[in-house]
């Protein structure tokens, strides 16, 4: 998935239409929250990145929680696009699953500034006032995207026909989300990620073999 910190080096202070202003704020907020997380992220940092005052951000979104909720909705749309692009490049769903579970991709998902960081953050914010609904919706949407991938794999014959796509999607999402825990305690995290990916692919694919 793309790194959301790839922003223009400089943003011109021009008079924008309201929708353009909101989109520029969302883009900057996506960067800030992906880099630092919701709790550590500051609206002042978003404003500074745009060269505007904090009141401008609050005038457009009302609160930090509402801004983060909008960021999650935007990130979900970006994730859908990124998954679609990976699907087109990978070919069969079994190959796409191998790409998603590769140690490099899982590591990139947890790199500061990535979309994966936003979803990982959302997964632990389900009791945060003003954020819980958006956080739960974002994680469920990503699980739904993965379920769609598995159903497509069943239709083409590369994913096991007896697999429950929804359960398989949550399995994949949980596996990727738990990567920081494994990285912190495993003796050889990269080797473990490769073994877990192979195990998962054998369980999900119709051939039972790693592509």
N, C-alpha and C positions, 0 to 999 in steps of 0.2 A: 504494500500500500504506500501511497505517496507521502513524502515528508511535508508536513503542512507549514514548515518554516521557510519554504522557498518563496519569499515575498520580494517585491521590487526593492531595490536598494534605497530608493527614496520615493516618498509619496508627496505629490504636489498638493499644496494647500489651495484647492480650487473650490468654488461654490458648487456643491453637489445637489442633485435632486434627492429628496428624502430616501428613496429606495437605494440610491447609490451610497448615501451616507451610512445607512443601516448595513449594507453589504460590506463596506470598508471596515466598519466597526466589527462585524462578525469575523471577517478575515483576520484582523489583528487579534481579536479575542481568542480565536481558534489557535493561533500561534502561542499566545501567552499561556492558555490553559493546558495546551499539549506539552509545553515545556516545563511548567511548574505544578500542574494540578489545580483543581478547583480551590481547595482551601488556602493554598499558598499564593494563588494567582490574585493579583490586585487590579481593580478597575483603573487605578492610576497608571499602571504599566500599559494597559490597553490604550488609554488616552495618550500617553507619552509616545507610544509607537506610531500613533496617527498624527501627533503634533496638535492635539486639541485638548480642551480642558475636560476634567471628569464630568462636569454637568452635561456636556454634550452627549456623553455615553449614557448617562442616566435619563436624559430627555428622550432618548431613542428606545431604551429597554426597561427603564424603571428601577431595576435592581440588579445586583450581581447574579442572583439566582436566576432571574429571567434571562439575563444575557447568556449564562452557561447553558440553560435549557435550549436556547436558540442555537448555540454552538453545537450542541449534541445533535439537533435536527440537521444542521448543515453537515456535520461529520458523517451522519448516517447516509445522506445523499452521496457524499464523496466516496464512502465505503462501497456503496452499490456500484458506482462508476468504476472504481478500482477493481472490484471483483469481476465485473463484466469484462474489463480489459484483460485481466489475468485469464479468464475463461477463453477469450478469443485467441490468446497467445498459446495457451497450454494444449488446446485440443480436447481429447477425451477427459471426462471428469476425473478418472483415476489419475491422470497426469496433473490435473489441477490440484487435486488433494495432496499429491506428492509435493507440489510447489508450495502450497499453503503450509504444510507441516515441515518443510525443510528447516534445518536449524538456523540458516541465515535469515529466512523470512520471519521466523518466530522471534529471532533476536531483534530484527528491524522493527517488529511490531511494538517492542518494549523500549525502543530508543526514545530519549527525550525529543519532543517535537513531532512524534508520529501520531497518526490517527489511533493506532492501537493504545497509546497512552491515554487518550481521551476515554476510550471504552473501558479500559482497565480501571480508570478513576471512577467512571460511572458505576461500575459494578460494586464499588464499596460506598456509594453515596445514596443507597436506597432508603436511608432513614434521615437524610439531610433535608430540613425544611425548605420548601420551594424548589427543590431539585429532584426529589425522589421520583416523582411521576415521569419526568423527562429522562432520568437515568434508567429507570426500569424499561421505559419504552425503547430507548436506544439499544439496550442490550437484547431485548426481545426481538427487535427488528433485525439485528445482526444474526441472531439465531435463525430467524426466518429466512434470511438470505442464504445461509448455509443449508437449510432444509431444502430450499429450492434447487440448490446445486445437487444435492443427493438425489432428489426426485428425477432430475434430468439424467443423472448417472444411471438410475434404474431404468429409465426409458431407453437409454442407448445400450444397456447391458453391461456397463462397466462397474456398477455398484450392486451389491447383493440385493436380490429381489425381496428377501424376507426382512430386510432392515426397516425399522421404523425411522423415517427421515428426520422427524422432530427430535427423537431421542439421540440419533446420530449427530445432529447439529449441535445439541447441547453438550454432547461428549466432546466434539471438536472444540467448541468454544471454551469449555472448562479446561481442556488440555492446554490450550494456548494461554488462557488467562493465568494458569498456575505456574507458568514458566519462571517468574521471579523467585517463587518459593524454592523450586528445584535448583535454580542457579545459586541460591544462597547457601544451600546445605549439601548438595551432591558433590562427591569427590571429583567426578569428571562430567560436568554439566553438558558439554557438547555431545559426548558419546551417549549420554543418557537420552538427550533429545532425539538423536538419530535412532536409537533403539525404540523409543516410544513412538516415533513416527512410523517406523517399519511395522511395529505391532498393530498400530491403528489402521494402517493401510491394509494389512492382511485381514483385519476384522471387517473392514468396510467394503473392500473391492470384491467383485464377483469371482475373480480368479484366486483370491486369497494370497496373491503374491504382490510384492512391492514393485511398482512400475519402474 
